[in-house]
Amino acid sequence: MPYTRPRKEYTMARRPKKACAHPGCPALVEPGNTYCDKHRALSYKRQDEQRGTASQRGYGSRWARYARIFKRAHPLCRACELEGRVTPTHVVDHIEPIEGPDDPLFWDPSNHQSLCERCHNVKRATEDKETWRQRREDDSGG
């Protein structure tokens, strides 16, 4: 039987850990994370305080009732329908982003569309992200 050399196991180099983004925290976190476990919850809490609760943003029981009725009337994702796919709706989305519950477009049915979770996430990551960036620049005077 001929001699065969044992195969060497190669491992890919890993990205190095980086410091937790919380001021003064010495903990190292895995690549892709910003905060250590201890400070991650604080970061979410701070974001929630700035953003306000769902109810404060206008998405309380009245919106939940309205959304149930709207989804019953529009059971399929509008974006998927336009691409020839049949996908059940997941959320009622504002076509034109609104600025809060006092915005006239908040309750305007012509500004609502049914979207599946995937299409809603894509919209939030593209269109809505740009809208919020512009609002921040307007607020800061830039």
N, C-alpha and C positions, 0 to 999 in steps of 0.2 A: 504494500500500500504506500503510495507516495506521501511525502511529508507536506503538510499544509500549515502555513503560518497562522497562528491565532489572529482573529480580526481585532483590530483596536477599536475601542469605543470612543467616538468623538462626541463632544457636547458643544453646543453653540455657546458662545460667550453671552452672558446675560448683561443687560443694562444695569448700571450701578444704582443702588438705592440713593434717594435724595432726602434732604432734611424736610421735616414737617413744616408747612407754611405758617403755622401758628407762631407768632413772635415769641422767641425765647425757648421754644420746644426743641430739645436735642434729638428727639426720636427720628429714626430713619424709616422711610416708607418705600414700598415697592413702586417701580415705575408705573405710571398711569394714575397713581393716587396723589392727592395733594396734601391731605392731612393724615395724621396717625389716628388710630381708633378712638383715642381719648378726645381729640379735637374735631373729629368729623361731625359728631352730633352737634357741637357748638356752632359749626359752620352752617349746618342745615337750619338750626334754630335762628341764627342771625338772618339768613336768607328769607325764612318764613316771616320774621318780624318786619322786614322791609317790604315784602310782597303783600302781606295781609292774608287773612284767612280766606277760604273760598267764599264764605258768607259775606265778608267785607268787600270782596271783589264782585259781588252780585250773584254768586252761584249758590244760593241757598235753596230752601224747599220750593219756592216759587219757580226757580229755574229748573229744578229737577222734575217738577210736574210738567212744565212746558216741554222740556227735552223728551220726556216719555211720549207725549202726544205727537211731537214733531217726528220722532223716530218711527212711530207707528204709521204715520202718514208717508214717510220717506224711508222705507226699510233697507234700501241699498245704498252703498257708498257712491256718491256722485262722481268722484274722480275715477273710480274703477269702471263705472258704467261708460264714461267717456272713452276709456281704453278697451272696452269690450269685455271686461271681466265682471263677474257677478259676486259681490262680496257684501255680507251683512254690515249694516252701519254700527258704529261703536260710539261716536260722539256727535253732538250738534256743534258745528264750528261757525264762528263769525267769519264771513268771507272777507270783509274789510275789518282789520283789527280795531277793537274798541278801546277807549281810554278809561273805562270804568262803568259802573252801573248807571251813572247819570248820563252817559253818552246816548244820544237819540238812536244810534244804530244798535244798541244793546238788545232792544226788544223788537226791532224791525225784522219781520219774517223774511223779507227779501234779502236780508243780509245773513241768512242762516243756510247752512248746507249740512247734509249728513255725510260723514266720512268714516271709513274704517280706521282702526288704530294705526295701521301702517301709513296710510295717506295723511292722516292728521299729524303724525310724528314728522313726516317729510316736510309738510307745510310749516310746522312750527320751527323746524331746523333751518328752513330757507327763508321764506317770505316774512314770517313773523319776527325772526331774528333781526332782519334788516330794519323792520319797522321800529323795534325797541332800540336798536343802535341809533337810529335817527332821533328818536325821542330823547335819549340820554344826551346826545349832542345839543339838541335844542334847549334842554333844561340847563346844561352847563354853559350855555352862551356861545357854543362853538359852532 
